[in-house]
Amino acid sequence: MRYTPFGRTGFSVSSLGFGAMNLPGVPLEQARDALNYALDHGINYVDTAAGYRNSEEIIGESISHRRNEYFLATKTAKREYNEAKAEIERSLVRMKTDYIDLLQIHYVNYPQEFMKAMEENGAYQAVKEAQQAGKVRYIGITGHRPELLARWIADGKFDQVLFHLSLVQPFANDELIPMATRLNMGKTGMKPLSGGFVQPVDKAIRYPYSQDIHTIISGMISVDEVKMNIAAMEQEIETEERTELESLAAELSTHHCRRCNYCSCPIEIRIPDVMISSVVLKKQGLLPKGNAFFDKFKTNIMSCADYEPCKEKPLCEQKCPYHLPMQHTIQETARYLSGV
């Protein structure tokens, strides 16, 4: 396992972090085994959020007795002071700890959300006070729009930033990662498999491993998944492989979707999932979770071409800040799924 100083925090963080978002979907014993196996085998970064159902409680039940062995990151999606303050206190209780290493302002995608969180009596003030009280050590921010995150971290108020980084979403490399590097911030990549869609797993893990970040959080739910993720990082990446991975990422990201979720669909097509997987679906196929997604939503996707209100001017495209041809991509995917 590779360890590097986590920006200006000085903590040496493992290159693979444990993403605990999906633990509430498995039996407690299975979750406990996965977390403890991860710690036993060198993973020392554990990521969760107050909004991930009972994920924080699972961490508290499973590994709080090993608290000095891991760097603990959680998040608040609250934007107002009182709500964020209360949520931080709940997180401490749930995870059975006196302090949180990293408290992140969670899922900030709109400028007005950022302004609300940062204003007087906003969430940032609550986190800052918790830091001054010794309940939080460092402050971070997370989001799905890398160019906005690059702007928001520029004034130095955050110690860390969390962003998508995968073969199908390499966009943080353009502005965000260079900015965070200049500021000596902790850089955390998330969703290396794009939520369980992208294969092969080893290449999907090794792409962000090859980039200028400190740790990758992968959503693991079993000992076998921890083993698989660790195995993908056993060998360092040489120049030839890095070039190959970057070329593949450039090809698989031509959809240009950042998963900012500005778009919405009146017939309930999950547009970002379709957009982001559209190229890899045709080139190399998907993991079982991705195939299950398309099996479940195939009827919705096939209905796009027949939805009358969108025929002249697609409703989804009017909301996209990147002006992406979403209707075209969805209908192309529908034709692919139907074998046309």
C-alpha positions as CSV (number, residue, x, y, z in Angstrom):
1,M,0.0,0.0,0.0
2,R,1.3,3.4,-0.9
3,Y,1.2,6.2,1.7
4,T,1.6,9.9,1.1
5,P,1.3,13.0,3.2
6,F,-2.4,14.2,2.9
7,G,-1.7,17.7,1.8
8,R,-1.0,20.1,4.6
9,T,-2.6,17.9,7.2
10,G,0.6,15.9,7.4
11,F,-1.2,12.6,7.9
12,S,0.2,9.8,5.8
13,V,-2.9,8.5,4.1
14,S,-3.3,5.1,2.3
15,S,-3.8,5.3,-1.5
16,L,-7.0,3.3,-1.1
17,G,-9.7,4.6,1.2
18,F,-12.7,2.7,2.4
19,G,-16.0,4.3,1.2
20,A,-18.7,3.3,3.6
21,M,-21.7,4.6,1.7
22,N,-23.0,1.2,0.8
23,L,-22.5,-0.6,4.1
24,P,-26.1,0.0,5.2
25,G,-27.2,-2.4,2.5
26,V,-25.4,-5.5,4.0
27,P,-25.6,-7.4,7.3
28,L,-23.7,-5.7,10.1
29,E,-21.4,-8.7,10.5
30,Q,-20.4,-8.5,6.9
31,A,-19.8,-4.8,7.2
32,R,-17.8,-5.2,10.4
33,D,-15.6,-7.9,8.7
34,A,-14.9,-5.7,5.7
35,L,-14.0,-2.7,7.8
36,N,-11.7,-4.6,10.1
37,Y,-10.1,-6.5,7.2
38,A,-9.4,-3.1,5.5
39,L,-7.7,-1.8,8.6
40,D,-5.7,-5.1,9.1
41,H,-4.4,-4.7,5.5
42,G,-3.2,-1.1,5.6
43,I,-6.2,1.0,4.7
44,N,-6.2,3.9,7.1
45,Y,-8.8,6.3,5.5
46,V,-12.5,5.8,6.1
47,D,-15.1,7.9,4.4
48,T,-18.8,8.3,5.2
49,A,-21.5,11.0,5.6
50,A,-24.3,11.9,7.9
51,G,-26.7,11.3,5.0
52,Y,-25.6,7.7,4.2
53,R,-28.4,6.1,6.2
54,N,-26.8,4.4,9.2
55,S,-23.3,4.2,7.8
56,E,-21.9,6.2,10.7
57,E,-23.5,3.9,13.2
58,I,-22.0,0.9,11.5
59,I,-18.5,2.5,11.7
60,G,-19.1,3.2,15.4
61,E,-20.2,-0.3,16.1
62,S,-17.5,-1.9,14.0
63,I,-14.2,-0.1,14.4
64,S,-14.5,2.7,17.0
65,H,-12.3,0.5,19.3
66,R,-9.5,1.0,16.7
67,R,-10.0,4.7,16.4
68,N,-6.3,5.6,16.5
69,E,-5.7,3.4,13.4
70,Y,-7.6,5.4,10.8
71,F,-8.3,8.9,9.5
72,L,-12.0,9.5,9.7
73,A,-13.8,11.6,7.2
74,T,-17.5,12.4,7.2
75,K,-19.8,15.1,5.7
76,T,-22.7,17.4,6.4
77,A,-25.1,18.4,3.6
78,K,-26.7,21.0,5.8
79,R,-26.2,24.6,4.7
80,E,-27.3,26.5,7.8
81,Y,-25.4,26.9,11.0
82,N,-27.8,25.3,13.5
83,E,-28.5,22.3,11.4
84,A,-24.9,21.7,10.6
85,K,-23.9,22.0,14.2
86,A,-26.5,19.5,15.3
87,E,-25.5,17.1,12.6
88,I,-21.8,17.2,13.6
89,E,-22.7,16.4,17.2
90,R,-24.8,13.5,16.0
91,S,-22.0,12.2,13.9
92,L,-19.7,12.2,16.9
93,V,-22.2,10.2,18.9
94,R,-22.9,7.7,16.1
95,M,-19.3,7.0,15.3
96,K,-18.4,6.8,19.0
97,T,-15.5,9.2,18.8
98,D,-14.4,12.5,20.4
99,Y,-13.2,14.0,17.2
100,I,-13.6,13.8,13.4
101,D,-10.4,14.1,11.4
102,L,-12.1,15.6,8.3
103,L,-15.6,17.3,8.2
104,Q,-16.6,18.1,4.6
105,I,-19.3,20.4,3.4
106,H,-21.1,17.9,1.3
107,Y,-22.4,17.8,-2.3
108,V,-22.0,21.5,-3.2
109,N,-22.9,21.9,-6.9
110,Y,-24.7,25.2,-7.2
111,P,-23.1,28.7,-6.5
112,Q,-26.1,29.7,-4.4
113,E,-25.5,26.6,-2.2
114,F,-21.9,27.5,-1.7
115,M,-22.8,31.1,-0.8
116,K,-25.3,29.9,1.7
117,A,-22.9,27.5,3.4
118,M,-20.1,30.1,3.6
119,E,-22.1,33.1,4.8
120,E,-22.5,34.2,8.4
121,N,-24.6,31.6,10.2
122,G,-23.8,29.1,7.5
123,A,-22.6,25.5,7.7
124,Y,-18.9,26.5,7.4
125,Q,-19.2,28.6,10.5
126,A,-20.5,25.5,12.4
127,V,-17.6,23.4,11.2
128,K,-15.1,26.0,12.0
129,E,-16.4,26.3,15.5
130,A,-16.3,22.5,15.9
131,Q,-12.7,22.7,14.7
132,Q,-11.8,25.4,17.3
133,A,-13.4,23.2,20.0
134,G,-11.2,20.2,19.0
135,K,-14.1,18.1,17.6
136,V,-13.0,18.5,14.0
137,R,-9.4,18.6,12.8
138,Y,-9.7,19.6,9.2
139,I,-12.3,21.0,6.8
140,G,-13.1,19.9,3.3
141,I,-15.6,20.3,0.5
142,T,-17.2,17.9,-2.0
143,G,-19.0,18.3,-5.2
144,H,-19.6,17.2,-8.8
145,R,-18.6,20.3,-10.7
146,P,-14.8,20.4,-10.8
147,E,-14.4,23.8,-12.4
148,L,-16.6,25.4,-9.6
149,L,-14.7,23.5,-6.9
150,A,-11.5,24.9,-8.3
151,R,-12.9,28.4,-7.9
152,W,-14.3,27.7,-4.4
153,I,-11.1,26.3,-2.9
154,A,-8.9,29.1,-4.2
155,D,-9.1,31.3,-1.1
156,G,-7.6,28.6,1.1
157,K,-10.5,28.0,3.5
158,F,-10.5,24.3,2.9
159,D,-7.9,21.6,3.8
160,Q,-9.2,19.0,1.4
161,V,-11.4,18.5,-1.7
162,L,-13.4,15.4,-2.8
163,F,-14.3,14.9,-6.4
164,H,-15.1,12.3,-9.1
165,L,-12.1,10.7,-10.7
166,S,-12.4,7.7,-13.0
167,L,-11.9,6.4,-16.5
168,V,-15.2,7.8,-17.4
169,Q,-14.9,11.1,-15.4
170,P,-11.3,12.4,-15.5
171,F,-12.4,16.1,-15.6
172,A,-10.9,17.0,-12.3
173,N,-7.5,16.9,-13.9
174,D,-8.2,20.0,-16.0
175,E,-8.4,22.7,-13.2
176,L,-9.3,21.2,-9.9
177,I,-6.4,18.9,-9.2
178,P,-3.8,21.5,-10.3
179,M,-5.4,24.1,-8.0
180,A,-5.5,21.8,-5.0
181,T,-1.9,20.8,-5.6
182,R,-0.8,24.4,-5.6
183,L,-2.7,25.0,-2.3
184,N,-1.2,21.8,-0.8
185,M,-4.6,20.4,-0.1
186,G,-5.7,16.8,0.5
187,K,-7.0,15.4,-2.8
188,T,-9.5,12.6,-2.6
189,G,-10.9,10.9,-5.7
190,M,-14.2,9.1,-5.5
191,K,-16.3,6.6,-7.6
192,P,-13.4,4.9,-9.4
193,L,-16.0,2.4,-10.8
194,S,-18.5,5.1,-11.3
195,G,-20.9,3.6,-8.8
196,G,-20.2,0.0,-9.8
197,F,-20.5,0.3,-13.6
198,V,-17.0,0.4,-15.0
199,Q,-14.9,-2.7,-15.8
200,P,-12.4,-4.1,-15.7
201,V,-12.0,-3.4,-12.0
202,D,-8.2,-3.4,-12.1
203,K,-7.9,-0.7,-14.8
204,A,-10.7,1.3,-13.3
205,I,-8.9,1.4,-9.9
206,R,-5.5,1.9,-11.5
207,Y,-6.5,5.0,-13.5
208,P,-7.0,7.3,-10.5
209,Y,-4.1,5.5,-8.7
210,S,-1.9,6.8,-11.6
211,Q,-3.1,10.4,-11.1
212,D,-1.9,13.3,-8.8
213,I,-4.2,12.5,-5.9
214,H,-3.6,11.1,-2.4
215,T,-6.4,8.6,-1.8
216,I,-9.2,6.9,-3.8
217,I,-12.4,6.0,-1.9
218,S,-14.0,2.9,-3.3
219,G,-17.4,1.8,-2.0
220,M,-16.7,-1.6,-0.6
221,I,-19.1,-4.0,1.2
222,S,-17.3,-7.2,1.7
223,V,-13.8,-8.7,2.4
224,D,-13.7,-10.0,-1.1
225,E,-14.2,-6.5,-2.5
226,V,-11.5,-5.1,-0.2
227,K,-9.1,-7.8,-1.4
228,M,-9.9,-7.0,-5.1
229,N,-9.3,-3.3,-4.6
230,I,-6.1,-3.8,-2.7
231,A,-4.8,-6.2,-5.4
232,A,-5.3,-3.6,-8.1
233,M,-2.8,-1.4,-6.3
234,E,-0.1,-3.9,-5.6
235,Q,2.1,-2.8,-8.4
236,E,3.3,0.8,-9.1
237,I,2.3,2.3,-12.4
238,E,5.0,2.8,-15.0
239,T,5.0,5.4,-17.8
240,E,3.7,3.1,-20.5
241,E,0.7,1.9,-18.5
242,R,-0.1,5.5,-17.4
243,T,-0.1,6.6,-21.0
244,E,-2.5,3.7,-21.9
245,L,-4.8,4.5,-19.0
246,E,-5.0,8.2,-19.9
247,S,-5.7,7.4,-23.5
248,L,-8.5,5.1,-22.4
249,A,-9.9,7.8,-20.1
250,A,-9.9,10.3,-22.9
251,E,-11.9,7.9,-25.0
252,L,-14.4,6.8,-22.4
253,S,-15.1,10.4,-21.2
254,T,-16.3,11.8,-24.5
255,H,-19.8,12.0,-23.1
256,H,-18.5,15.0,-21.0
257,C,-21.1,14.5,-18.2
258,R,-19.9,15.5,-14.7
259,R,-22.9,14.1,-12.9
260,C,-23.8,17.5,-11.5
261,N,-27.5,16.5,-11.6
262,Y,-28.8,19.8,-12.9
263,C,-30.8,17.9,-15.4
264,S,-34.1,16.1,-14.7
265,C,-36.3,13.9,-16.8
266,P,-40.2,13.9,-16.8
267,I,-40.2,10.2,-17.7
268,E,-37.6,9.4,-15.0
269,I,-34.6,8.5,-17.1
270,R,-31.5,8.7,-14.8
271,I,-29.7,10.9,-17.3
272,P,-26.2,11.1,-15.7
273,D,-26.0,7.3,-15.4
274,V,-26.9,6.8,-19.1
275,M,-24.6,9.6,-20.2
276,I,-21.6,8.5,-18.2
277,S,-21.9,4.8,-19.1
278,S,-22.8,5.4,-22.8
279,V,-19.3,5.0,-24.2
280,V,-18.0,2.3,-21.9
281,L,-21.3,0.3,-22.4
282,K,-20.5,-0.1,-26.1
283,K,-16.7,-0.4,-25.9
284,Q,-16.2,-2.9,-23.1
285,G,-19.5,-3.6,-21.4
286,L,-20.5,-3.0,-17.8
287,L,-20.2,-4.6,-14.4
288,P,-23.3,-6.5,-13.2
289,K,-24.6,-3.4,-11.4
290,G,-24.5,-1.4,-14.6
291,N,-26.2,-4.2,-16.6
292,A,-28.9,-4.4,-13.9
293,F,-29.4,-0.6,-14.2
294,F,-30.1,-0.8,-17.9
295,D,-32.3,-3.9,-17.5
296,K,-34.4,-2.0,-15.0
297,F,-34.7,1.3,-16.9
298,K,-34.6,0.1,-20.5
299,T,-38.3,0.9,-21.0
300,N,-37.8,4.5,-19.8
301,I,-34.8,4.9,-22.0
302,M,-36.6,3.5,-25.0
303,S,-39.5,6.0,-24.4
304,C,-37.3,9.1,-24.8
305,A,-37.9,9.3,-28.6
306,D,-41.7,9.2,-28.2
307,Y,-42.1,11.8,-25.4
308,E,-43.9,14.6,-27.2
309,P,-43.0,17.7,-25.0
310,C,-39.3,17.1,-25.7
311,K,-39.4,16.6,-29.4
312,E,-38.9,20.2,-30.4
313,K,-36.7,21.2,-27.5
314,P,-35.5,18.6,-24.9
315,L,-36.3,19.7,-21.4
316,C,-33.2,18.1,-19.9
317,E,-30.8,20.0,-22.2
318,Q,-32.2,23.4,-21.2
319,K,-30.9,22.7,-17.7
320,C,-27.4,21.4,-18.5
321,P,-24.6,23.9,-17.7
322,Y,-22.4,22.1,-20.2
323,H,-24.9,22.2,-23.0
324,L,-24.6,18.4,-23.7
325,P,-26.6,16.6,-26.4
326,M,-28.3,14.4,-23.8
327,Q,-31.4,13.5,-25.9
328,H,-29.1,12.3,-28.7
329,T,-27.0,10.2,-26.4
330,I,-30.0,8.7,-24.7
331,Q,-31.7,7.8,-28.0
332,E,-28.4,6.4,-29.4
333,T,-28.2,4.2,-26.2
334,A,-31.8,3.1,-26.7
335,R,-31.0,2.0,-30.3
336,Y,-27.9,0.1,-29.0
337,L,-30.0,-1.6,-26.3
338,S,-32.6,-2.6,-28.9
339,G,-30.0,-4.0,-31.2
340,V,-30.7,-1.5,-34.0
